[in-house]
Amino acid sequence: MHTRVGSADSHLIGYRADVDGLRAIAVVSVIAFHLSRSWLPGGYLGVDIFFVLSGYLITLILWREALKGQFSIVRFYERRIRRIMPALLLLLLVVTLAAIILLLPADLIGYAKSMLASISFVANIYFLLDTDYFARVAEAKPLLHVWSLGVEEQFYIIFPLLIAAFARFWPRAALPAIALLTLGSFASNCLALKIGGASPAFFLLPTRAWELGAGALVALLPPSRAPYGIIAGIVGSVGALAVVAGIVSSVEVLHSIPVALPVVIGTTLVLAAGQSKQSPVSQVLAARPLVFVGLISYSLYLWHWPVIVFSQYYLIRDLNPGEMIIAVLAMTICAIMSWRYVERPFRSRIISARTVFLSAAAGAAALALVALVLIWSNGLPARMSGEAAAFNAAVGTNYQRCPVANYVTIGTSRACVLNLPTRNPSDANIVLLGNSHAQMYAPLWESIFAAKGLNGLMVTRNGCLPTVAANISRQCLDTANDNLRELDRLSNVQTVIVGLPWGYGESALIDVSGETMDNRDDRALVLALDDLIGHLQKSGKKVILIGPIAYPGWDLPSEMSRSLAFGRPLEKPTNMPTEEFQRQYGPAIEHFEARPDIFFTRPDKVLCDASRCNYILDGRSMFADVSHISQAELFRFRSIFTEALARSGPDL
């Protein structure tokens, strides 16, 4: 992703073959993760290796230029444009043509928006607002991987000027100052994770800058402090083990500590040890096959994801081993061609700076115009059947996250206002509590609150249950306890609406001691909900509990629309027999319906008739993905939710 051998500035820092070896490890890890997450669970952390390498190389170049009085911000951005734009614009051109041929209207509109964000180097912000990097729906977004370029280019808006200023006026203060800024960014990442902001921590520059800063610290380290001899060997080996451990396992030590920490520390150690050229690890990384992969790693990174996405999009399934081999060959050929005929010529001085600037500006403008046309035309719907387009329109349309402007904090937790004009959590008199399966109903509840004159607040943590007696993990238990403790302090809250997914399986929950619980027929979940309800009632709050629904378990709108568009048979259920639903959820439903002290609402009655629970109503997908209701279908639940709220008491 960054300055390579043969670049115009290599004379400033000298070429390190082990850096290209690290790039190879990084890009291969990412590709392996994207082909199959089970191969390298932490393979996506290859991007974190790239960030450290970027911070190291760019800082080294800037620092040496600045100390010699040769720093030029214009020349810096010329190098960045030569390095990034030609290969990126070629990719966008080819991928746009493929997208127009393959992507359904809603997906094509999303692609066009992501292309505008990519050209503007704000793809990380776009995807933060659009999707979850690890969600299944993200696997249909061909430019998802370009988020990392957004982080890098945003970092290099101010950082070169900062380095130049330190080099000129306070050279001795550079290392401690960058260390302080790096620690500040790391702390912001930890804080974001602690309050449930995993997505902002993943995508945004302030919470990612510490990784580039870690590389910068190695670059600013005086040569006299670099490890030599046997110490270099030990430091390099420890670093390599940390990188491998992080990529292979991706183990989260503490939920408020970034999972990338071992990989980042390991990469910095390998870089530091390699400065003396005496580290055996660096010598291994300098092997020719690794170096070659490192040389093409930027183009390979660019091409790998669209190849995988389009293949799986058309096949409507994951790739089998043979198809994976073909995909790897295809992305490698594209990368080699891009590196040989685009990257290298533009990075050389054969092509003038004026030509580079004009070509980049013209290419970006042309692609932006194409993107605007695709958005304006609603994704060229005439290419596909109306039925396919109707199903496709539901893709990813569940309420996925609170708008940034609506976030508020309650203690160490995070909440979202739902018709709360004062934005003061203490003024809320009703709370929606749960996870994404409570959050998916939020627009409807907010509308009901507004109609009733209620001040609402949503307290959710996706991927966790709101219960404190049983949960999915120790981290989730801690989060649930934090949220409940803060909820107890909201004295004006009269009613709490609890929403969550049901049917977690026989051994998916743990108790407070970490022991696996028997959850057959949701019995552990029922006990945990009884405990939560009791706690809320003791604090004077009424409880509305949202019951279970039948859900597909497969990405119905996306896969159904593609099946219709590409004429491929799809042998997956579009409903659940009512008898099966009752067998799965009946005991829990009977238990809570028998409790006169709560208000149990049954959304399953909207989907189910006497014989089946439908995933499709009136020719439209009820779901936006594998289990979440589409926002466009929330109106169907209004009457049962309004009734539950009315039954909860006249004071509301």
Buried (B, 14 or more C-beta within 10 A) or exposed (E): BBBBEEBBBBEBBEBBBBBBBBBBBBBBBBBBBBBEBEEBBBBBBBBBBBBBBBBBBBBBBBBBBBEEEEBEEEBBBBBBBBBBBBBBBBBBEBBBEBBBEBBBBBBBBBBBBBBBBBBBBBBBBBBBEBBBBEBEBBBBBBBBBBBBBBBBBBBBEEBBBBBBBBBEEEEEEBBEBBBEBBEBBBEBBBBBBBBBBBBBBBBBBBBBBBBBBBBBBBBBBEEEEBBBEEBBBBBBBBBBBBBBBBBBEBEBEBBBBBBBBBBBBBBBBBBBBBBBBBBEBBBEBBEEEBBBBBBBBBBBBBBBBBBBBBBBBBBBEEBEEEBBEEBBEBBBEBBBBBBEEBBBEBBEEEBEBEEBBEBBEEBBEEBBEBBBEBBEBBBBBEBBBEEBBBBBBBBBBBBBBBEEEBBBEBBBBBBBBBBBEEEEBEBBBBBBBBBBBBBBBBBBBBBBBEEBEBBBBBBBBBBBBBBBBBBBBBBBBBBBBBBBBBBBEBEEBBBBBBBBBBBBEBEBBBBEEEEEBEBEBBBBBBBBBBBBBEBBBEBEBBBBBBBBBBBBBBBBBBBBBBBBBBEEEBEBEEBBBBEEBBEBBBBBBEBBEEEEEBBBBBBBEBBBEEEBBBBBEEEBBBBBBBBBBBBBBBEBBBEBBBEBBEEBEEEB
